[in-house]
Structure formats: C-alpha cells, structure tokens
C-alpha cells in the first residue's frame, strides 16, 4: 500500500513537472513573440502579462484533469475554480515577475531576463501546486 502511494506521488510530480515545462514554454514563447512584435513603452510588462495569461490557461486545463483528477463540469463550477486558481497564482506570479525583472535589470541588454523568469517560474509552480491542492481542488486532490 505504501508503495502505491509513493508511486502515485512520483507520477503526479512527473506530470506536474512536464505540465509546468509546457505552460512555462507557452508563457516564455508568448513573451518572446510579444517582444518581437512590440518594443515600445511598457513592452516588457505587456509581454509578461500576455505570457502569464497564456501559461495560466494552459496550466489550469492540464492540472484540472491530469493532476487533480477534477471531473467537475458546468460554467459556474469552472468560473469558481478558475477564479480561485487565478487568485492562488497572484502571489506566485509576483515571485515570477520579481525574479524576471531583477534578472532583466542585471544587464543593460536584458539577456538574463529569461534566466530569472525560469527561476521564478520553478519557485512559483512549487508553491502553486500546494495552494491549488489545498484551496482549489481540495476535494479532488
């Protein structure tokens, strides 16, 4: 019995990591594209916001089904859960953005920006899993 719970935890950790990479990739790709399209005032902040939105939706859809095995349906349920999921992401997004902006400021050309973003995403996703498990998908996790 103990073996099966450890195996399940390892499977979830593996899937969560893969999904974090997918959502992180969507986030960073969206930022990169945004920065190529627009380089005017507030371009980095706009790109970060667009990337965060892309990563958030991607990760929610993957987590709901494949991490937390949440089979709930209905518009009201989805709106409530996605709202909670987004709320849990506010703190983790602040950490992610903080690391990205800090690393961006380290060099005049911003070449370390995505290093900071990656570090921030990793820290944020670990925290987010715990918050989502407890507050968003508690009954299904």
MDTraj code that builds the backbone (N, CA, C; nanometers):
import mdtraj as md
import numpy as np

residues = "UNK UNK UNK UNK UNK UNK UNK UNK UNK UNK UNK UNK UNK UNK UNK UNK UNK UNK UNK UNK UNK UNK UNK UNK UNK UNK UNK UNK UNK UNK UNK UNK UNK UNK UNK UNK UNK UNK UNK UNK UNK UNK UNK UNK UNK UNK UNK UNK UNK UNK UNK UNK UNK UNK UNK UNK UNK UNK UNK UNK UNK UNK UNK UNK UNK UNK UNK UNK UNK UNK UNK UNK UNK UNK UNK UNK UNK UNK UNK UNK UNK UNK UNK UNK UNK UNK UNK UNK UNK UNK UNK UNK UNK UNK UNK UNK UNK UNK UNK UNK UNK UNK UNK UNK UNK UNK UNK UNK UNK UNK UNK UNK UNK UNK UNK UNK UNK UNK UNK UNK UNK UNK UNK UNK UNK UNK UNK UNK UNK UNK UNK UNK UNK UNK UNK UNK UNK UNK UNK UNK UNK".split()
xyz = np.array([
    [0.0828, -0.1193, 0.0000],
    [0.0000, 0.0000, 0.0000],
    [0.0874, 0.1260, 0.0000],
    [0.1906, 0.1271, 0.0823],
    [0.2795, 0.2428, 0.0885],
    [0.3465, 0.2654, -0.0464],
    [0.3849, 0.1567, -0.1127],
    [0.4494, 0.1668, -0.2428],
    [0.3581, 0.2358, -0.3429],
    [0.2297, 0.2022, -0.3421],
    [0.1386, 0.2612, -0.4404],
    [0.1199, 0.4110, -0.4166],
    [0.1179, 0.4550, -0.2909],
    [0.1035, 0.5988, -0.2667],
    [0.2314, 0.6740, -0.3063],
    [0.3474, 0.6127, -0.2850],
    [0.4723, 0.6759, -0.3297],
    [0.4778, 0.6789, -0.4816],
    [0.4316, 0.5722, -0.5435],
    [0.4315, 0.5682, -0.6901],
    [0.3369, 0.6727, -0.7466],
    [0.2192, 0.6852, -0.6861],
    [0.1230, 0.7865, -0.7316],
    [0.1830, 0.9266, -0.7151],
    [0.2465, 0.9531, -0.6023],
    [0.3090, 1.0840, -0.5791],
    [0.4173, 1.1108, -0.6831],
    [0.4955, 1.0089, -0.7169],
    [0.6009, 1.0249, -0.8180],
    [0.5398, 1.0523, -0.9555],
    [0.4316, 0.9831, -0.9883],
    [0.3643, 1.0056, -1.1173],
    [0.3096, 1.1472, -1.1257],
    [0.2474, 1.1932, -1.0179],
    [0.1921, 1.3291, -1.0165],
    [0.3053, 1.4312, -1.0279],
    [0.4130, 1.4095, -0.9549],
    [0.5274, 1.5020, -0.9618],
    [0.5842, 1.5065, -1.1030],
    [0.5938, 1.3911, -1.1675],
    [0.6458, 1.3864, -1.3042],
    [0.5534, 1.4619, -1.3994],
    [0.4225, 1.4331, -1.3924],
    [0.3263, 1.5024, -1.4789],
    [0.3264, 1.6523, -1.4512],
    [0.3287, 1.6897, -1.3238],
    [0.3268, 1.8314, -1.2874],
    [0.4485, 1.9031, -1.3452],
    [0.5622, 1.8369, -1.3386],
    [0.6851, 1.8948, -1.3946],
    [0.6725, 1.9130, -1.5453],
    [0.6235, 1.8109, -1.6131],
    [0.6046, 1.8193, -1.7596],
    [0.5077, 1.9325, -1.7935],
    [0.3967, 1.9404, -1.7194],
    [0.2976, 2.0446, -1.7459],
    [0.3528, 2.1833, -1.7132],
    [0.4351, 2.1932, -1.6101],
    [0.4981, 2.3217, -1.5774],
    [0.5908, 2.3649, -1.6907],
    [0.6616, 2.2690, -1.7488],
    [0.7500, 2.2998, -1.8618],
    [0.6670, 2.3453, -1.9819],
    [0.5564, 2.2750, -2.0076],
    [0.4688, 2.3126, -2.1199],
    [0.4113, 2.4525, -2.0983],
    [0.3545, 2.4775, -1.9796],
    [0.2951, 2.6087, -1.9511],
    [0.4028, 2.7176, -1.9462],
    [0.5178, 2.6849, -1.8879],
    [0.6284, 2.7809, -1.8856],
    [0.6757, 2.8130, -2.0259],
    [0.6801, 2.7106, -2.1109],
    [0.7174, 2.7321, -2.2509],
    [0.6173, 2.8207, -2.3227],
    [0.4881, 2.7960, -2.2972],
    [0.3836, 2.8808, -2.3572],
    [0.3993, 3.0247, -2.3092],
    [0.4280, 3.0403, -2.1813],
    [0.4473, 3.1726, -2.1230],
    [0.5651, 3.2448, -2.1887],
    [0.6802, 3.1811, -2.1873],
    [0.8005, 3.2457, -2.2406],
    [0.7927, 3.2668, -2.3919],
    [0.7312, 3.1722, -2.4634],
    [0.7146, 3.1884, -2.6087],
    [0.6235, 3.3071, -2.6392],
    [0.5176, 3.3180, -2.5628],
    [0.4256, 3.4303, -2.5820],
    [0.4977, 3.5625, -2.5531],
    [0.5792, 3.5655, -2.4482],
    [0.6572, 3.6863, -2.4192],
    [0.7531, 3.7185, -2.5327],
    [0.8245, 3.6183, -2.5777],
    [0.9233, 3.6385, -2.6837],
    [0.8574, 3.6942, -2.8097],
    [0.7440, 3.6343, -2.8473],
    [0.6707, 3.6809, -2.9653],
    [0.6227, 3.8248, -2.9442],
    [0.5681, 3.8504, -2.8258],
    [0.5200, 3.9853, -2.7950],
    [0.6299, 4.0892, -2.8037],
    [0.7485, 4.0540, -2.7540],
    [0.8610, 4.1484, -2.7589],
    [0.9140, 4.1682, -2.9006],
    [0.8925, 4.0713, -2.9869],
    [0.9328, 4.0860, -3.1275],
    [0.8323, 4.1732, -3.2036],
    [0.7064, 4.1658, -3.1637],
    [0.6015, 4.2427, -3.2310],
    [0.6015, 4.3888, -3.1860],
    [0.6215, 4.4093, -3.0548],
    [0.6129, 4.5444, -2.9996],
    [0.7321, 4.5696, -2.9079],
    [0.8016, 4.6799, -2.9318],
    [0.9186, 4.7130, -2.8491],
    [0.9097, 4.8539, -2.7917],
    [0.7892, 4.9073, -2.7860],
    [0.7710, 5.0430, -2.7354],
    [0.7586, 5.0471, -2.5837],
    [0.7030, 5.1576, -2.5352],
    [0.6853, 5.1743, -2.3905],
    [0.6047, 5.0599, -2.3301],
    [0.6485, 5.0154, -2.2151],
    [0.5831, 4.9084, -2.1401],
    [0.5835, 4.7739, -2.2120],
    [0.6696, 4.7560, -2.3110],
    [0.6694, 4.6323, -2.3891],
    [0.6968, 4.5095, -2.3032],
    [0.7907, 4.5200, -2.2104],
    [0.8203, 4.4034, -2.1265],
    [0.7021, 4.3688, -2.0364],
    [0.6406, 4.4682, -1.9755],
    [0.5264, 4.4420, -1.8880],
    [0.4089, 4.3829, -1.9661],
    [0.3842, 4.4343, -2.0854],
    [0.2766, 4.3796, -2.1685],
    [0.3073, 4.2355, -2.2097],
    [0.4314, 4.2101, -2.2465],
    [0.4707, 4.0742, -2.2845],
    [0.4594, 3.9789, -2.1654],
    [0.5005, 4.0255, -2.0476],
    [0.4896, 3.9416, -1.9279],
    [0.3440, 3.9103, -1.8950],
    [0.2564, 4.0089, -1.9083],
    [0.1139, 3.9872, -1.8810],
    [0.0534, 3.8886, -1.9809],
    [0.0859, 3.9041, -2.1085],
    [0.0343, 3.8121, -2.2103],
    [0.0870, 3.6707, -2.1871],
    [0.2145, 3.6603, -2.1564],
    [0.2734, 3.5290, -2.1291],
    [0.2118, 3.4631, -2.0072],
    [0.1889, 3.5415, -1.9037],
    [0.1279, 3.4888, -1.7824],
    [-0.0123, 3.4355, -1.8119],
    [-0.0880, 3.5080, -1.8912],
    [-0.2220, 3.4615, -1.9292],
    [-0.2174, 3.3311, -2.0073],
    [-0.1265, 3.3222, -2.1019],
    [-0.1135, 3.2001, -2.1815],
    [-0.0741, 3.0809, -2.0941],
    [0.0222, 3.1025, -2.0049],
    [0.0656, 2.9954, -1.9159],
    [-0.0419, 2.9554, -1.8167],
    [-0.1175, 3.0526, -1.7670],
    [-0.2232, 3.0264, -1.6693],
    [-0.3324, 2.9367, -1.7263],
    [-0.3821, 2.9708, -1.8419],
    [-0.4892, 2.8913, -1.9032],
    [-0.4390, 2.7507, -1.9374],
    [-0.3210, 2.7420, -1.9947],
    [-0.2624, 2.6120, -2.0295],
    [-0.2490, 2.5245, -1.9057],
    [-0.1920, 2.5808, -1.8006],
    [-0.1664, 2.5030, -1.6784],
    [-0.2960, 2.4635, -1.6092],
    [-0.3944, 2.5512, -1.6059],
    [-0.5229, 2.5182, -1.5435],
    [-0.5864, 2.3978, -1.6113],
    [-0.5911, 2.4005, -1.7429],
    [-0.6547, 2.2899, -1.8156],
    [-0.5826, 2.1578, -1.7921],
    [-0.4519, 2.1606, -1.7903],
    [-0.3749, 2.0379, -1.7660],
    [-0.3869, 1.9914, -1.6207],
    [-0.3736, 2.0837, -1.5268],
    [-0.3802, 2.0473, -1.3849],
    [-0.5167, 1.9924, -1.3455],
    [-0.6205, 2.0584, -1.3915],
    [-0.7560, 2.0198, -1.3531],
    [-0.7805, 1.8721, -1.3813],
    [-0.7453, 1.8299, -1.4987],
    [-0.7740, 1.6921, -1.5394],
    [-0.6650, 1.5936, -1.4985],
    [-0.5414, 1.6261, -1.5231],
    [-0.4342, 1.5269, -1.5127],
    [-0.3570, 1.5278, -1.3810],
    [-0.3690, 1.6327, -1.3024],
    [-0.3014, 1.6374, -1.1722],
    [-0.4017, 1.6140, -1.0598],
    [-0.5121, 1.6872, -1.0640],
    [-0.6086, 1.6814, -0.9549],
    [-0.7297, 1.5939, -0.9866],
    [-0.7329, 1.5349, -1.1048],
    [-0.8403, 1.4442, -1.1456],
    [-0.9777, 1.5054, -1.1189],
    [-0.9905, 1.6317, -1.1501],
    [-1.1150, 1.7037, -1.1264],
    [-1.2048, 1.6880, -1.2480],
    [-1.3153, 1.6177, -1.2297],
    [-1.4097, 1.5920, -1.3391],
    [-1.5329, 1.6806, -1.3302],
    [-1.5278, 1.7816, -1.2441],
    [-1.6443, 1.8690, -1.2299],
    [-1.6742, 1.9386, -1.3621],
    [-1.7981, 1.9771, -1.3777],
    [-1.8380, 2.0445, -1.5009],
    [-1.9373, 2.1548, -1.4677],
    [-1.9747, 2.2275, -1.5678],
    [-2.0680, 2.3375, -1.5500],
    [-1.9953, 2.4707, -1.5462],
    [-2.0571, 2.5689, -1.6083],
    [-1.9969, 2.7014, -1.6193],
    [-1.9676, 2.7610, -1.4811],
    [-2.0645, 2.7559, -1.3906],
    [-2.0468, 2.8158, -1.2578],
    [-1.9295, 2.7508, -1.1839],
    [-1.9192, 2.6205, -1.1930],
    [-1.8097, 2.5485, -1.1268],
    [-1.6762, 2.5879, -1.1867],
    [-1.6696, 2.5935, -1.3203],
    [-1.5440, 2.6297, -1.3868],
    [-1.5042, 2.7740, -1.3552],
    [-1.5991, 2.8638, -1.3539],
    [-1.5695, 3.0040, -1.3227],
    [-1.5159, 3.0148, -1.1802],
    [-1.5801, 2.9455, -1.0860],
    [-1.5357, 2.9495, -0.9467],
    [-1.3952, 2.8915, -0.9327],
    [-1.3727, 2.7737, -0.9905],
    [-1.2415, 2.7095, -0.9769],
    [-1.1320, 2.7878, -1.0498],
    [-1.1619, 2.8365, -1.1691],
    [-1.0602, 2.9138, -1.2412],
    [-1.0302, 3.0442, -1.1678],
    [-1.1321, 3.1042, -1.1073],
    [-1.1107, 3.2262, -1.0286],
    [-1.0206, 3.1977, -0.9090],
    [-1.0467, 3.0898, -0.8367],
    [-0.9610, 3.0509, -0.7246],
    [-0.8205, 3.0173, -0.7727],
    [-0.8124, 2.9444, -0.8840],
    [-0.6833, 2.9069, -0.9412],
    [-0.6021, 3.0322, -0.9755],
    [-0.6697, 3.1311, -1.0333],
    [-0.6048, 3.2570, -1.0681],
    [-0.5614, 3.3322, -0.9426],
    [-0.6491, 3.3357, -0.8425],
    [-0.6164, 3.4024, -0.7175],
    [-0.4931, 3.3400, -0.6519],
    [-0.4841, 3.2075, -0.6522],
    [-0.3672, 3.1398, -0.5953],
    [-0.2404, 3.1764, -0.6732],
    [-0.2596, 3.2121, -0.7990],
    [-0.1455, 3.2476, -0.8829],
    [-0.0953, 3.3899, -0.8655],
    [-0.1695, 3.4736, -0.7938],
    [-0.1281, 3.6133, -0.7779],
    [0.0070, 3.6220, -0.7061],
    [0.0196, 3.5535, -0.5939],
    [0.1460, 3.5574, -0.5180],
    [0.2573, 3.4927, -0.5984],
    [0.2270, 3.3785, -0.6582],
    [0.3320, 3.3083, -0.7326],
    [0.3726, 3.3870, -0.8571],
    [0.2795, 3.4595, -0.9156],
    [0.3128, 3.5444, -1.0297],
    [0.4020, 3.6607, -0.9861],
    [0.3754, 3.7151, -0.8694],
    [0.4602, 3.8237, -0.8178],
    [0.6044, 3.7746, -0.7995],
    [0.6192, 3.6523, -0.7516],
    [0.7537, 3.5946, -0.7362],
    [0.8190, 3.5784, -0.8738],
    [0.7454, 3.5212, -0.9674],
    [0.7953, 3.5000, -1.1037],
    [0.8364, 3.6322, -1.1674],
    [0.7481, 3.7319, -1.1634],
    [0.7777, 3.8610, -1.2241],
    [0.8942, 3.9290, -1.1530],
    [0.8994, 3.9160, -1.0210],
    [1.0094, 3.9763, -0.9451],
    [1.1449, 3.9226, -0.9885],
    [1.1538, 3.7906, -1.0031],
    [1.2792, 3.7310, -1.0491],
    [1.3113, 3.7756, -1.1916],
    [1.2107, 3.7764, -1.2783],
    [1.2354, 3.8156, -1.4170],
    [1.2833, 3.9606, -1.4262],
    [1.2170, 4.0498, -1.3562],
    [1.2564, 4.1914, -1.3607],
    [1.3935, 4.2139, -1.2972],
    [1.4218, 4.1435, -1.1878],
    [1.5522, 4.1564, -1.1236],
    [1.6636, 4.1126, -1.2188],
    [1.6472, 3.9964, -1.2807],
    [1.7500, 3.9470, -1.3727],
    [1.7581, 4.0334, -1.4986],
    [1.6453, 4.0885, -1.5413],
    [1.6446, 4.1781, -1.6570],
    [1.7296, 4.3019, -1.6281],
    [1.7245, 4.3486, -1.5047],
    [1.7981, 4.4702, -1.4671],
    [1.9472, 4.4461, -1.4472],
    [1.9899, 4.3215, -1.4410],
    [2.1308, 4.2910, -1.4160],
    [2.2224, 4.3261, -1.5329],
    [2.1673, 4.3258, -1.6538],
    [2.2481, 4.3588, -1.7714],
    [2.1760, 4.4651, -1.8535],
    [2.2504, 4.5496, -1.9218],
    [2.1864, 4.6567, -1.9985],
    [2.0990, 4.6052, -2.1129],
    [2.1308, 4.4892, -2.1664],
    [2.0526, 4.4375, -2.2790],
    [1.9465, 4.3356, -2.2362],
    [1.9334, 4.3088, -2.1073],
    [1.8301, 4.2187, -2.0586],
    [1.8503, 4.0723, -2.0937],
    [1.9725, 4.0342, -2.1261],
    [1.9946, 3.8971, -2.1737],
    [1.9731, 3.7911, -2.0666],
    [1.9682, 3.8316, -1.9396],
    [1.9428, 3.7347, -1.8319],
    [1.7951, 3.7267, -1.7934],
    [1.7121, 3.8015, -1.8628],
    [1.5693, 3.8075, -1.8322],
    [1.5064, 3.6698, -1.8204],
    [1.5287, 3.5835, -1.9188],
    [1.4625, 3.4533, -1.9187],
    [1.5234, 3.3555, -1.8188],
    [1.6462, 3.3816, -1.7754],
    [1.7043, 3.3021, -1.6656],
    [1.6253, 3.3307, -1.5382],
    [1.6054, 3.4568, -1.5097],
    [1.5258, 3.4954, -1.3932],
    [1.3830, 3.4462, -1.4032],
    [1.3257, 3.4557, -1.5222],
    [1.1886, 3.4083, -1.5421],
    [1.1787, 3.2590, -1.5124],
    [1.2748, 3.1831, -1.5580],
    [1.2731, 3.0388, -1.5358],
    [1.2848, 3.0063, -1.3865],
    [1.3751, 3.0723, -1.3172],
    [1.3903, 3.0506, -1.1731],
    [1.2607, 3.0873, -1.1004],
    [1.2038, 3.2000, -1.1354],
    [1.0786, 3.2440, -1.0741],
    [0.9642, 3.1492, -1.1011],
    [0.9578, 3.0964, -1.2235],
    [0.8523, 3.0005, -1.2571],
    [0.8649, 2.8728, -1.1751],
    [0.9852, 2.8228, -1.1586],
    [1.0051, 2.6998, -1.0816],
    [0.9598, 2.7205, -0.9368],
    [1.0050, 2.8269, -0.8743],
    [0.9649, 2.8549, -0.7356],
    [0.8131, 2.8715, -0.7279],
    [0.7584, 2.9473, -0.8211],
    [0.6143, 2.9722, -0.8226],
    [0.5316, 2.8466, -0.8415],
    [0.5743, 2.7579, -0.9308],
    [0.4967, 2.6364, -0.9556],
    [0.4969, 2.5418, -0.8360],
    [0.6063, 2.5344, -0.7632],
    [0.6091, 2.4506, -0.6427],
    [0.5088, 2.5044, -0.5405],
    [0.5106, 2.6344, -0.5208],
    [0.4146, 2.6956, -0.4276],
    [0.2717, 2.6799, -0.4772],
    [0.2528, 2.6980, -0.6074],
    [0.1183, 2.6940, -0.6645],
    [0.0548, 2.5567, -0.6504],
    [0.1318, 2.4524, -0.6684],
    [0.0778, 2.3169, -0.6521],
    [0.0175, 2.3007, -0.5122],
    [0.0910, 2.3425, -0.4135],
    [0.0442, 2.3284, -0.2755],
    [-0.0808, 2.4117, -0.2486],
    [-0.0833, 2.5328, -0.2990],
    [-0.2009, 2.6183, -0.2825],
    [-0.3218, 2.5608, -0.3561],
    [-0.3019, 2.5164, -0.4794],
    [-0.4126, 2.4606, -0.5583],
    [-0.4681, 2.3333, -0.4961],
    [-0.3783, 2.2491, -0.4476],
    [-0.4211, 2.1231, -0.3860],
    [-0.5094, 2.1513, -0.2650],
    [-0.4740, 2.2538, -0.1907],
    [-0.5495, 2.2817, -0.0686],
    [-0.6755, 2.3650, -0.0931],
    [-0.6644, 2.4701, -0.1736],
    [-0.7737, 2.5664, -0.1825],
    [-0.8603, 2.5566, -0.3080],
    [-0.8086, 2.5022, -0.4163],
    [-0.8850, 2.4992, -0.5410],
    [-0.9464, 2.3618, -0.5655],
    [-0.8622, 2.2584, -0.5591],
    [-0.9065, 2.1239, -0.5931],
    [-0.9061, 2.0327, -0.4710],
    [-0.9185, 2.0888, -0.3515],
    [-0.9064, 2.0134, -0.2272],
    [-0.9811, 1.8823, -0.2235],
    [-1.1040, 1.8783, -0.2662],
    [-1.1820, 1.7545, -0.2586],
    [-1.1379, 1.6529, -0.3628],
    [-1.0839, 1.6993, -0.4747],
    [-1.0465, 1.6061, -0.5812],
    [-0.9013, 1.5652, -0.5762],
    [-0.8181, 1.6354, -0.4992],
    [-0.6753, 1.6012, -0.4945],
    [-0.6530, 1.4900, -0.4059],
])
top = md.Topology()
chain = top.add_chain()
for i, resn in enumerate(residues, 1):
    res = top.add_residue(resn, chain, resSeq=i)
    for name in ("N", "CA", "C"):
        top.add_atom(name, md.element.get_by_symbol(name[0]), res)
traj = md.Trajectory(xyz[None], top)
